[in-house]
Amino acid sequence: MSHIDLKNDLPGIRGLMAFRPETADALNALAEILLRDDNNTLSRGERELIGTYVSYLNDCFFCQNVHGALAGHYLNCNIEEIDSIKNNFVASDLSLKMKALLAIAGQVQQSGKSVTEEHISAARNAGATDTEIHDTVLIAASFCMFNRYVDGLGTTAPQDREFYTNRAPQRAEDGYLVLR
Amino acid sequence: MAHINVPEGVPGIRSLVMFRPETGKYLYDLAQELLRGESELSQADRELIAAYVSKRNDCFFCMSSHAAVARCLYGDDEAIVDDVLKDMERSQTSDKLKALLHIAGKVQILGKEVNEADISAARDLGATDKELHDTVLIAAAFCMFNRYVDGLASLTPRDPEAYKEMGKRMVAGYNLPPKA
């Protein structure tokens, strides 16, 4: 049960957003531009994967499953493959650039100050642009917000992971601005 | 020097949103809604929560700028800001605000740190569900803003006078600066 009376039984962040639509609009607009905007050299799948990885590090069950299912949907891999990337992305067959960006995201999860010149150089040497580095940091930072919002108010999350994979195609189609 | 090529001489988040106004717009919209929108918490109290979380995240830029605007908003009671930042538990602020700041401090560590007892303590002192919600979301949002600002190593002025001016400007709200 959530810490406050949300007056609805929607799961995770959805329940919070229905409780407080004023702040929900700003949060959804931010998620939409960060994760879905087509004017971005990181694919939707890559951006969802960054969100998934940070949510995993923050131990947020709801977010890592929603976004893990979306990452799997976009990248054509199943939830087990997403799990193995979360557990050890270094050993995955992701590109060197994506690995360097996930390393930066992992530092951001700890603290902004944990990102060093070496992390940035490694990403740049692997071909990352300033905008890609910027977006990686901001997506990772935003999930440090979303995860805390979802867990800090004790929201409920369906435990059956199929719930998330079943919904991913519809969410991929609707995006974050259409809630049904 | 910042990790990416942001406009020179521009401090903190301002330099980052000038580099990437597409995402900056939504970050400022969120700050505006959280800190200036309709809420049962005063604008001063909300800015103090932001400064308190930023201090815990060791983000000098966000702490100093939001402390400055909180001092402006508290007016004659401006001493409360430094009192709280120095030692929140022993500060002279109300027990209700202390209970909310305590929750914000838990959110800063991780969402799951907030427990039923923290929530009950705040509720017993008169905190409403909306106030609890807004406290958690503001604290979570500053876990994003702080990581964004420090994760890209944006310029952090050390002169307290610079923040005084910033604080006065921020009273009016959060508007995206013109593109670099």
Boltz contact constraints between the chains, C-beta under 6 A:
constraints:
  - contact:
      token1: [A, 3]
      token2: [B, 119]
      max_distance: 6.0
  - contact:
      token1: [A, 4]
      token2: [B, 129]
      max_distance: 6.0
  - contact:
      token1: [A, 4]
      token2: [B, 132]
      max_distance: 6.0
  - contact:
      token1: [A, 4]
      token2: [B, 133]
      max_distance: 6.0
  - contact:
      token1: [A, 5]
      token2: [B, 129]
      max_distance: 6.0
  - contact:
      token1: [A, 20]
      token2: [B, 133]
      max_distance: 6.0
  - contact:
      token1: [A, 22]
      token2: [B, 37]
      max_distance: 6.0
  - contact:
      token1: [A, 23]
      token2: [B, 33]
      max_distance: 6.0
  - contact:
      token1: [A, 23]
      token2: [B, 137]
      max_distance: 6.0
  - contact:
      token1: [A, 26]
      token2: [B, 29]
      max_distance: 6.0
  - contact:
      token1: [A, 26]
      token2: [B, 30]
      max_distance: 6.0
  - contact:
      token1: [A, 26]
      token2: [B, 33]
      max_distance: 6.0
  - contact:
      token1: [A, 29]
      token2: [B, 26]
      max_distance: 6.0
  - contact:
      token1: [A, 30]
      token2: [B, 26]
      max_distance: 6.0
  - contact:
      token1: [A, 33]
      token2: [B, 23]
      max_distance: 6.0
  - contact:
      token1: [A, 33]
      token2: [B, 26]
      max_distance: 6.0
  - contact:
      token1: [A, 108]
      token2: [B, 147]
      max_distance: 6.0
  - contact:
      token1: [A, 108]
      token2: [B, 151]
      max_distance: 6.0
  - contact:
      token1: [A, 112]
      token2: [B, 146]
      max_distance: 6.0
  - contact:
      token1: [A, 112]
      token2: [B, 147]
      max_distance: 6.0
  - contact:
      token1: [A, 112]
      token2: [B, 150]
      max_distance: 6.0
  - contact:
      token1: [A, 112]
      token2: [B, 151]
      max_distance: 6.0
  - contact:
      token1: [A, 113]
      token2: [B, 150]
      max_distance: 6.0
  - contact:
      token1: [A, 115]
      token2: [B, 151]
      max_distance: 6.0
  - contact:
      token1: [A, 120]
      token2: [B, 3]
      max_distance: 6.0
  - contact:
      token1: [A, 130]
      token2: [B, 4]
      max_distance: 6.0
  - contact:
      token1: [A, 130]
      token2: [B, 5]
      max_distance: 6.0
  - contact:
      token1: [A, 133]
      token2: [B, 4]
      max_distance: 6.0
  - contact:
      token1: [A, 134]
      token2: [B, 4]
      max_distance: 6.0
  - contact:
      token1: [A, 134]
      token2: [B, 20]
      max_distance: 6.0
  - contact:
      token1: [A, 137]
      token2: [B, 151]
      max_distance: 6.0
  - contact:
      token1: [A, 137]
      token2: [B, 152]
      max_distance: 6.0
  - contact:
      token1: [A, 138]
      token2: [B, 23]
      max_distance: 6.0
  - contact:
      token1: [A, 138]
      token2: [B, 148]
      max_distance: 6.0
  - contact:
      token1: [A, 141]
      token2: [B, 144]
      max_distance: 6.0
  - contact:
      token1: [A, 141]
      token2: [B, 147]
      max_distance: 6.0
  - contact:
      token1: [A, 141]
      token2: [B, 148]
      max_distance: 6.0
  - contact:
      token1: [A, 142]
      token2: [B, 144]
      max_distance: 6.0
  - contact:
      token1: [A, 144]
      token2: [B, 143]
      max_distance: 6.0
  - contact:
      token1: [A, 144]
      token2: [B, 144]
      max_distance: 6.0
  - contact:
      token1: [A, 144]
      token2: [B, 147]
      max_distance: 6.0
  - contact:
      token1: [A, 145]
      token2: [B, 140]
      max_distance: 6.0
  - contact:
      token1: [A, 145]
      token2: [B, 141]
      max_distance: 6.0
  - contact:
      token1: [A, 145]
      token2: [B, 143]
      max_distance: 6.0
  - contact:
      token1: [A, 145]
      token2: [B, 144]
      max_distance: 6.0
  - contact:
      token1: [A, 147]
      token2: [B, 111]
      max_distance: 6.0
  - contact:
      token1: [A, 148]
      token2: [B, 107]
      max_distance: 6.0
  - contact:
      token1: [A, 148]
      token2: [B, 111]
      max_distance: 6.0
  - contact:
      token1: [A, 148]
      token2: [B, 140]
      max_distance: 6.0
  - contact:
      token1: [A, 148]
      token2: [B, 143]
      max_distance: 6.0
  - contact:
      token1: [A, 149]
      token2: [B, 137]
      max_distance: 6.0
  - contact:
      token1: [A, 149]
      token2: [B, 140]
      max_distance: 6.0
  - contact:
      token1: [A, 151]
      token2: [B, 111]
      max_distance: 6.0
  - contact:
      token1: [A, 151]
      token2: [B, 112]
      max_distance: 6.0
  - contact:
      token1: [A, 152]
      token2: [B, 107]
      max_distance: 6.0
  - contact:
      token1: [A, 152]
      token2: [B, 111]
      max_distance: 6.0
  - contact:
      token1: [A, 152]
      token2: [B, 114]
      max_distance: 6.0
  - contact:
      token1: [A, 152]
      token2: [B, 136]
      max_distance: 6.0
  - contact:
      token1: [A, 153]
      token2: [B, 136]
      max_distance: 6.0
